[in-house]
């Protein structure tokens, strides 16, 4: 009796282990691009990024580096200065307020096919005892201004600690490096180049789960 119960329990454990292993080996769910391909946006309006970080320069830093990867992907990007001035002339200077505007209204004013909504979730340098890390993270949504439908969304992160940043020299060297980095970060916007890396990762077309190429790209309709 005891032997039978033992083997049944052992069998159940084995089945559970196999099920867990199969679940872990399941292929990741691929992104659905059907709405994106059907909409075929040719022009993109990049809205001022909403900023959830405590650094006031985060929105401008990411915005200044967002248009290049979109243009290289084959899209016409509405001029950032023109867009910002249009919002300012209409009393809209806060990104969160601009993001609440109806897509149809943005379509009426700018005539773009789609709008890119960016949210900066991390921006800046955090200091620890013997090291500092500058991290920028952002999320983005591409919305069809003709229908209000979500076409694509994604997120990306970059850090100046990627690839290792071993200062050498033991503990004293690490302390000196952390101090120097803190002084440099206090005097300059050390996160700006990191924001460029994060923005490129977020908006470069043809990457896994990334944007599709636009109609001005030789790779259009190939991904």
BANULO-747790 format. One line per field, with one value per residue: residue in three letters; chain; x, z, y of N, C-alpha, C in turn. Coordinates in steps of 0.02 Angstrom, whole numbers, plus 32768, in hexadecimal, padded with zeros to 4 digits. Atoms other than C-alpha are relative to their C-alpha. Example, Ala and Ser with C-alpha at 12.3 -4.5 7.8 and 13.67 -1.06 7.14 Angstrom:
REM residues 2
code: ALA,SER
unit: A,A
n.x: 802D,7FD6
n.z: 8000,7FFD
n.y: 7FC5,7FC5
ca.x: 8267,82AC
ca.z: 8186,8165
ca.y: 7F1F,7FCB
c.x: 802D,7FD9
c.z: 8000,8025
c.y: 803C,8037
REM end
This chain:
REM residues 223
code: UNK,UNK,UNK,UNK,UNK,UNK,UNK,UNK,UNK,UNK,UNK,UNK,UNK,UNK,UNK,UNK,UNK,UNK,UNK,UNK,UNK,UNK,UNK,UNK,UNK,UNK,UNK,UNK,UNK,UNK,UNK,UNK,UNK,UNK,UNK,UNK,UNK,UNK,UNK,UNK,UNK,UNK,UNK,UNK,UNK,UNK,UNK,UNK,UNK,UNK,UNK,UNK,UNK,UNK,UNK,UNK,UNK,UNK,UNK,UNK,UNK,UNK,UNK,UNK,UNK,UNK,UNK,UNK,UNK,UNK,UNK,UNK,UNK,UNK,UNK,UNK,UNK,UNK,UNK,UNK,UNK,UNK,UNK,UNK,UNK,UNK,UNK,UNK,UNK,UNK,UNK,UNK,UNK,UNK,UNK,UNK,UNK,UNK,UNK,UNK,UNK,UNK,UNK,UNK,UNK,UNK,UNK,UNK,UNK,UNK,UNK,UNK,UNK,UNK,UNK,UNK,UNK,UNK,UNK,UNK,UNK,UNK,UNK,UNK,UNK,UNK,UNK,UNK,UNK,UNK,UNK,UNK,UNK,UNK,UNK,UNK,UNK,UNK,UNK,UNK,UNK,UNK,UNK,UNK,UNK,UNK,UNK,UNK,UNK,UNK,UNK,UNK,UNK,UNK,UNK,UNK,UNK,UNK,UNK,UNK,UNK,UNK,UNK,UNK,UNK,UNK,UNK,UNK,UNK,UNK,UNK,UNK,UNK,UNK,UNK,UNK,UNK,UNK,UNK,UNK,UNK,UNK,UNK,UNK,UNK,UNK,UNK,UNK,UNK,UNK,UNK,UNK,UNK,UNK,UNK,UNK,UNK,UNK,UNK,UNK,UNK,UNK,UNK,UNK,UNK,UNK,UNK,UNK,UNK,UNK,UNK,UNK,UNK,UNK,UNK,UNK,UNK,UNK,UNK,UNK,UNK,UNK,UNK
unit: A,A,A,A,A,A,A,A,A,A,A,A,A,A,A,A,A,A,A,A,A,A,A,A,A,A,A,A,A,A,A,A,A,A,A,A,A,A,A,A,A,A,A,A,A,A,A,A,A,A,A,A,A,A,A,A,A,A,A,A,A,A,A,A,A,A,A,A,A,A,A,A,A,A,A,A,A,A,A,A,A,A,A,A,A,A,A,A,A,A,A,A,A,A,A,A,A,A,A,A,A,A,A,A,A,A,A,A,A,A,A,A,A,A,A,A,A,A,A,A,A,A,A,A,A,A,A,A,A,A,A,A,A,A,A,A,A,A,A,A,A,A,A,A,A,A,A,A,A,A,A,A,A,A,A,A,A,A,A,A,A,A,A,A,A,A,A,A,A,A,A,A,A,A,A,A,A,A,A,A,A,A,A,A,A,A,A,A,A,A,A,A,A,A,A,A,A,A,A,A,A,A,A,A,A,A,A,A,A,A,A,A,A,A,A,A,A,A,A,A,A,A,A
n.x: 802A,7FD3,7FD8,802B,800B,7FC1,7FF5,8030,7FE8,7FC5,8017,801F,7FCA,7FDE,802C,7FFE,7FBE,7FFF,802D,7FDE,7FC9,801E,8018,7FC5,7FE4,8030,7FE7,801F,8035,7FE7,8029,8032,7FF6,8035,801C,7FCA,7FFB,803D,8004,7FCD,7FF1,7FC6,7FE7,8006,7FFD,7FE2,8017,7FCF,8003,8013,7FC5,800E,7FC3,7FFB,7FD3,802B,7FE7,8008,802D,7FDF,7FC8,8019,8021,7FCE,7FDE,8034,8014,7FCF,800D,803F,7FF2,7FD7,802B,8028,803D,7FFC,800B,8013,7FCA,800A,8007,8042,8032,7FFC,8019,8049,801E,7FF6,802E,8043,8001,7FF0,7FB8,7FF4,8005,8038,803E,7FFF,800F,8047,8027,801D,7FDA,8020,7FED,7FBA,8002,801B,7FCF,7FBE,8008,7FD6,8025,7FFA,7FDD,7FD6,8005,7FC7,8000,7FBE,800C,7FC2,7FD1,7FD2,7FCB,8009,7FBF,7FF9,7FC3,7FC2,800D,803B,801C,802E,8030,803A,8033,8039,8034,801E,803B,8010,8049,801B,8029,803D,802F,7FF2,7FEB,7FB9,7FDD,7FC2,7FE5,7FC0,7FDA,7FB8,7FD7,7FB8,7FDA,7FB8,7FDD,8003,7FBF,7FCF,7FDD,7FD0,7FCE,7FBF,7FE4,801E,8034,7FEF,800E,8049,8018,7FEC,802A,8043,7FFE,7FF8,803F,8032,7FF0,8011,8049,801C,7FEF,801B,8038,7FE1,8032,8015,7FEA,8021,8043,7FFA,7FFD,8042,8030,7FF2,8018,8049,8021,7FE1,802A,7FE1,7FE8,8035,8039,7FF8,802B,7FF9,7FE4,8030,8002,7FC5,7FC7,7FFA,8017,8048,8028,7FD6,7FFD
n.z: 8000,7FFC,803E,8036,7FF6,800E,8049,801D,7FF0,8029,8044,8004,7FFD,8040,8031,7FF2,8014,8049,8015,7FF3,8030,8040,7FFD,8004,8044,8031,8026,7FEB,802B,802E,8002,8035,802B,8033,8004,801A,8048,8021,7FFE,802C,7FF3,8024,7FDC,7FB8,7FD5,7FBF,7FCC,7FCB,7FD2,7FBA,7FD6,7FBD,7FD8,7FDF,8026,802C,8045,801E,803A,8039,8015,8027,803D,8030,801F,8015,8046,802D,8011,8026,8045,801E,800A,803C,7FF3,7FFC,7FBB,7FFB,7FE1,7FB8,7FEE,8017,7FD5,7FBD,8004,800A,7FBE,7FD4,8016,7FEA,7FB7,7FE9,7FF7,7FD3,8028,7FEA,801C,8048,800B,7FF5,8038,802A,803E,8039,7FFD,8017,8048,801F,7FFC,801E,803D,8000,7FFE,7FBE,7FCC,7FD3,7FBB,7FDA,7FB8,7FE2,7FBD,7FD8,8021,7FD1,7FE0,7FB9,7FE0,7FCA,7FD9,8027,8048,8015,803E,8025,8021,8021,8017,801F,8021,8038,8021,8040,8006,8040,7FF3,8027,7FDE,7FB9,7FF0,7FEF,8035,7FE7,7FC1,7FEE,7FCB,8004,7FCA,800C,7FC5,800D,7FE1,802C,8017,7FCA,7FF8,7FCA,7FFE,7FEB,7FC6,7FC2,7FDF,8006,8045,800A,7FDD,8027,803C,7FEE,7FF1,803F,8025,7FE0,8011,8047,8008,7FE3,8029,8044,8004,8013,8019,8045,8031,7FF0,801C,8047,8009,7FEF,8033,803C,7FF4,7FFD,803D,803C,8021,8015,7FC7,7FE4,7FE2,800D,8032,8045,802B,8020,804A,801E,7FF5,802F,7FDE,7FF4,800D,7FFE,7FBC
n.y: 7FC4,7FC5,7FFF,7FE8,7FB8,7FDF,7FFB,7FD1,7FBC,7FF3,7FF6,7FBE,7FCE,8001,7FDF,7FB8,7FE6,7FFE,7FC9,7FC0,7FF9,7FEF,7FBB,7FD4,8003,7FE7,7FC6,7FC1,7FE8,7FCD,7FC3,7FFE,7FC5,7FFD,7FBC,7FD6,800C,7FE9,7FB7,7FE6,7FB9,7FE4,7FC5,8008,7FC6,8013,7FD3,7FF6,8039,7FF7,800D,8019,7FFC,7FBE,7FD4,7FD8,8000,8042,7FFE,7FDF,8029,8038,7FE6,7FE9,803A,8030,7FFA,801E,8047,8006,7FEB,8034,803B,7FF6,7FD9,7FB7,7FEC,7FBA,7FD9,7FFA,7FB9,7FEB,8020,7FE1,7FBC,8004,800D,7FC6,7FCC,8014,8006,8044,8008,8039,803D,802A,7FE2,800C,8046,800C,7FE5,8036,800D,7FDE,7FBA,7FFD,800C,7FC4,7FC9,800F,8028,803C,8040,801F,7FD9,8028,7FEB,801A,7FF3,800C,801C,7FF8,7FD3,7FE0,8026,8011,8009,8030,7FF3,8003,7FFD,7FDC,801C,7FD5,802B,7FE1,8030,7FDF,8029,7FDB,801B,7FE1,8002,7FE9,7FC4,8005,802D,8003,8045,800B,8024,801F,7FE5,801E,7FE0,800C,7FE5,7FFE,7FED,7FF7,8038,803A,8018,7FFD,7FC0,800E,7FCB,8019,7FDC,8015,7FD7,7FBA,7FEC,7FFC,7FC5,7FC6,7FFF,7FEC,7FB8,7FDC,8005,7FD6,7FBB,7FF6,8003,7FC4,7FC6,800A,802F,803F,802F,7FF0,8033,8040,7FFA,800D,8049,801C,7FEB,8028,8044,7FFF,7FEB,801A,8031,803F,8026,802B,7FDC,7FB9,7FE2,8015,7FCC,7FD5,8004,7FE3,802D,8037,803D,7FFB,803D,803C,801A
ca.x: 8000,8088,80EF,805B,8039,80F1,80FA,8059,809F,8143,80E6,8082,8121,8172,80DB,80DB,8196,8180,80EC,8151,81E4,8174,8126,81D3,8204,8169,8191,8177,80DB,8104,80C6,8029,804F,7FAA,7F65,800D,8016,7F61,7F73,8013,8043,80B7,80C7,80E0,80BE,8134,80E0,8147,8177,8120,81A1,818D,8240,8274,82EA,8297,8307,82D4,8245,82A9,833F,82DB,8274,8311,834E,82A9,8294,8335,8310,825E,829D,831F,8294,823D,81BA,8198,81A7,814C,81CB,81E3,81F5,8156,80F5,8134,810C,805D,8038,8081,8019,7F7F,7FAD,7FEB,809A,8086,80A4,8023,7F9C,7FD1,7FC6,7F10,7EDD,7E69,7EC3,7E44,7E73,7F2D,7F04,7EA0,7F2D,7FC8,7F87,7FFD,7FC9,8005,8042,80CE,80AE,814F,815B,8205,8201,82B8,8336,83D1,845E,844B,84DD,8511,85A5,8629,85D4,8555,84E1,848C,83EE,836A,82CA,823A,8198,8141,8099,8073,7FBC,7F5E,7F17,7E92,7E45,7E92,7ECE,7F70,7FEA,8085,80D0,817B,81F9,82B5,833B,83F2,8478,8529,8555,8534,85C7,8619,866A,86F6,8764,87EF,885C,87F6,8783,87E2,87D7,871C,8701,8764,8704,865E,8691,86CB,862B,85C4,861F,860B,8553,8533,8585,853C,84A6,84FA,8456,8442,84B3,8468,83BC,83F8,8421,837A,8319,8370,834C,8297,8276,82EC,8288,82A9,82DA,827E,81D3,820B,81B7,8195,81EF,8196,816D,820C,827C,82C1,828E,81D7,815F,81F1,81DE
ca.z: 8000,8033,7F99,7F24,7F70,7F64,7EAA,7E84,7EDE,7E81,7DDB,7E00,7E2D,7D8B,7D24,7D7B,7D5A,7CA1,7C93,7CE3,7C6F,7BD5,7C0F,7C24,7B75,7B22,7A9A,7ACD,7A87,79ED,79D8,7970,78DF,7881,78AE,7887,77DB,77B3,77E5,7780,77D5,776E,77E0,789C,7918,79AE,7A46,7AD3,7B44,7BEC,7C77,7D11,7D4B,7DC0,7D3C,7CE1,7C47,7C26,7BAF,7B42,7B40,7B01,7A87,7A38,7A0F,79DD,792C,78E0,78F3,78B2,7819,77FA,7808,7772,77C0,77A6,7852,7878,78A1,795D,7966,7902,796E,7A12,79D9,79A0,7A4B,7AA2,7A3A,7A71,7B29,7B34,7B7D,7BF4,7BA4,7C0E,7BD3,7B1E,7B2D,7B61,7ABE,7A4F,79BC,7944,7980,7965,78B8,7891,78C8,7888,7803,7837,7824,78D1,7975,79E2,7A9D,7B03,7BC0,7C17,7CB0,7CE7,7CC4,7D26,7D93,7E37,7EB0,7F1D,7F91,7F13,7E6B,7E0C,7D7F,7CFD,7CBC,7C3F,7C21,7BB0,7B6D,7ACB,7A75,79BD,79A4,7900,78FE,787F,78EC,7998,798F,79E2,795A,79C0,7A6D,7AB6,7B3B,7B4C,7BCD,7BC3,7C48,7C4B,7CAC,7C19,7BE8,7C8F,7CD4,7D3D,7D72,7DB3,7E44,7EC5,7F41,7F3C,7E7F,7E83,7F03,7E9A,7DFD,7E55,7E94,7DE8,7D98,7E19,7DF7,7D3A,7D49,7DB8,7D3D,7C9D,7C64,7C67,7C3E,7B94,7B31,7B8F,7B5B,7AA7,7AB8,7B0C,7A89,79FA,7A47,7A5D,79B0,7938,78B9,788F,793E,799B,79CE,7989,7910,785D,77D2,7783,76CA,76AC,76DE,7663,76E5,76E3,76EB,7704,77C1
ca.y: 8000,8079,8048,806A,8115,8141,811A,817A,8212,8201,81F5,8292,82F2,82BA,82F3,839C,83B1,8387,8401,848C,8469,846D,8511,855C,8524,856E,85EB,86A1,86F1,8757,880A,8822,8898,887F,892C,897D,892C,8956,8A0D,8A29,8ACD,8B3B,8BD2,8BDA,8C64,8C54,8C9E,8CEA,8C57,8C4A,8C49,8BDC,8BF9,8C87,8CD1,8D62,8D52,8C9E,8CC5,8D3D,8CC8,8C33,8C9B,8CE4,8C34,8BE3,8C23,8BDE,8B23,8B40,8B9E,8B17,8A95,8AE5,8B58,8C10,8C5D,8CFF,8D89,8D8D,8E4B,8E67,8DEC,8E37,8EE8,8EB5,8E6B,8F03,8F7B,8F19,8F1E,8E6B,8E59,8DC5,8D1B,8CC1,8D3C,8D28,8C6B,8C7C,8CD3,8C6B,8C17,8C63,8D11,8CEF,8CAD,8D49,8DBF,8D65,8CEE,8C61,8BAB,8B77,8BC1,8B81,8B8E,8B7C,8B6E,8B80,8B10,8B1F,8BA7,8BD5,8B99,8B3D,8B3B,8AAC,8A98,8A69,8A7E,8AE3,8AAE,8B1A,8AC8,8AFF,8A9B,8AC8,8A80,8AAD,8A93,8AB2,8ADF,8AF1,8BA2,8B6F,8AE8,8AFD,8A48,8A11,89DB,89B2,89C4,89A3,89CF,89DC,89FF,8A33,8A49,8A89,89ED,8979,890E,8925,89C0,897B,8A0C,899C,89D2,8975,89CA,8A6F,8A76,8A53,8ADD,8B59,8B27,8B3A,8BE7,8C1F,8BDF,8C3B,8CDE,8CC9,8C9B,8D31,8DA8,8D5C,8CF9,8C4F,8BFA,8C50,8BD8,8B44,8B85,8B7F,8AC6,8A9F,8B03,8AAA,8A02,8A33,8A7B,8A23,89C0,890B,88D5,8849,8890,8939,89B0,897C,89D8,8A6B,8A88,8AED,8A5C,89DC,895A,898F,88FB,8884,8872
c.x: 802B,8028,7FD8,7FF6,8040,800B,7FCE,8016,803C,7FED,7FE2,8035,8024,7FD8,8000,8041,8003,7FD4,8021,8038,7FE6,7FE7,8039,801E,7FD1,801B,7FDE,7FCE,801A,7FD0,7FD1,8007,7FC6,7FE3,8032,8003,7FC3,7FFD,8032,800F,803E,801E,7FF1,8008,801D,7FEB,8036,7FFB,7FE8,803B,7FEC,803E,8003,802B,7FD8,8017,7FF2,7FD5,8022,803A,7FE9,7FE0,8034,8022,7FCF,7FF3,802F,7FF2,7FBF,800A,8029,7FD7,7FD2,7FBF,800E,7FEE,7FF0,8037,7FF2,7FF4,7FBB,7FCA,7FFF,7FE3,7FB4,7FDD,8005,7FCF,7FB8,7FFD,800F,804C,8012,7FF1,7FC4,7FBE,7FFB,7FED,7FB5,7FD6,7FE5,8029,7FE3,8014,8049,8003,7FE9,8034,803E,7FFC,802A,7FD5,7FFF,8025,8026,7FFD,803A,7FF9,8046,7FF5,803E,802F,802E,8031,7FEF,8044,7FFB,8043,803D,7FF4,7FC2,7FE9,7FCF,7FD3,7FC9,7FD3,7FC5,7FD1,7FE2,7FC3,7FF7,7FB5,7FEB,7FD2,7FBF,7FCB,8007,801A,804B,8020,803C,8010,8041,8021,804A,8023,8049,8022,8049,802A,8000,8046,8035,8023,8030,8038,8045,8018,7FE0,7FCC,800E,7FF1,7FB6,7FE3,8010,7FD6,7FBA,7FFD,8005,7FC0,7FCB,800C,7FEC,7FB5,7FDF,800A,7FE2,7FC3,801C,7FCE,7FEE,801A,7FE2,7FB8,8000,8002,7FBC,7FCD,800B,7FE9,7FB4,7FE2,8021,7FD5,8027,801D,7FC9,7FCC,8005,7FCF,800A,801F,7FC9,8007,803C,803F,8002,7FE7,7FB6,7FDC,8029,8006,7FBA
c.z: 8000,7FC0,7FC6,8005,7FEF,7FB5,7FDE,800D,7FD5,7FB8,7FF7,8000,7FBD,7FCA,800A,7FE8,7FB4,7FE7,800A,7FCE,7FBB,7FFF,7FFA,7FBB,7FCC,7FDF,8018,7FCD,7FD4,7FFE,7FC4,7FD8,7FCE,7FF9,7FE2,7FB4,7FDA,7FFC,7FD1,800B,7FDA,8024,804B,8023,8043,8034,8035,8033,8046,802B,8046,802D,8022,7FDA,7FCC,7FB7,7FDC,7FC1,7FC3,7FE6,7FD3,7FBF,7FCB,7FDB,7FE5,7FB6,7FD1,7FF1,7FD9,7FB7,7FDC,7FF3,7FC4,8009,7FF7,8047,8002,8023,804A,8014,7FEE,802E,8045,7FFF,7FF7,8042,802D,7FEF,8016,804B,801C,8004,802E,7FDA,8013,7FE4,7FB6,7FF0,8008,7FC6,7FD5,7FC1,7FC4,7FFE,7FE8,7FB5,7FDC,7FFD,7FD7,7FC0,7FFE,8003,8046,8030,802D,8046,8026,804A,801B,8048,802E,7FDA,8036,801F,8049,801D,8037,8021,7FD5,7FB5,7FF3,7FBE,7FE3,7FD5,7FE1,7FE7,7FE3,7FE1,7FC8,7FE5,7FBE,7FF4,7FBD,800D,7FD8,8024,804B,8016,8011,7FCA,801A,8044,8011,8039,7FF8,803A,7FEA,8040,7FEE,8020,7FD4,7FE7,8034,8002,803A,7FFF,800F,803E,8041,801A,7FF9,7FBA,7FF3,8022,7FD9,7FC1,800F,800E,7FC1,7FD8,801F,7FEF,7FB7,7FF6,801C,7FD4,7FBA,8004,7FE8,7FE3,7FB7,7FCE,800E,7FE5,7FB5,7FF1,800D,7FCA,7FBF,8007,7FFB,7FBA,7FBF,7FE2,7FF0,8039,801A,8028,7FF5,7FCC,7FBB,7FD8,7FDE,7FB4,7FDD,800A,7FCB,801D,800D,7FE9,8001,8047,801E
c.y: 803E,8007,801D,804C,8027,8009,802F,8048,8013,800E,8046,8037,8004,8024,804C,801F,8007,8039,8043,800C,8013,8048,8030,8002,801C,803F,8040,8018,8039,803B,7FFE,8041,8009,8046,8030,7FF9,8019,804C,8021,804B,8016,803B,7FF8,8043,7FEA,8033,800A,7FC7,8013,7FE9,7FEB,8002,8045,8032,8027,7FFF,7FBF,8002,801E,7FD6,7FC6,8018,8014,7FC6,7FCC,8001,7FDB,7FB6,7FF7,8013,7FCA,7FC0,800A,8026,804B,8014,804B,8027,800F,8049,8019,7FE4,8021,8047,8001,7FF2,803D,8038,7FF1,7FF3,7FBC,7FF8,7FC6,7FC0,7FD6,801B,7FF3,7FB8,7FF1,801A,7FC6,7FF7,8026,804A,8009,7FF6,803F,8038,7FF1,7FD6,7FC2,7FC1,7FE2,802E,7FD1,801F,7FE0,8013,7FEE,7FE9,8005,802E,801D,7FCF,7FF4,7FEE,7FCD,800C,8004,8003,802C,7FE3,8032,7FD4,802A,7FC8,8026,7FCD,802A,7FDB,8025,7FF6,801D,803B,7FFE,7FD6,7FFF,7FBC,7FFD,7FD5,7FD9,801E,7FDC,8026,7FEF,8022,8000,8018,800A,7FC9,7FC2,7FED,8002,8042,7FFB,8033,7FE6,8026,7FEE,8030,804A,801A,8007,803E,803F,8006,8017,804B,8029,7FFF,802D,8049,800F,8002,803E,803C,7FFA,7FD2,7FBD,7FCF,800C,7FCC,7FBB,8000,7FF3,7FB5,7FE1,8011,7FD9,7FB9,7FFC,8009,7FE8,7FC9,7FC0,7FD7,7FD3,8029,804B,8019,7FDF,8039,8028,7FFE,801E,7FD6,7FCA,7FBE,7FFF,7FC0,7FC0,7FE4,7FFD
REM end
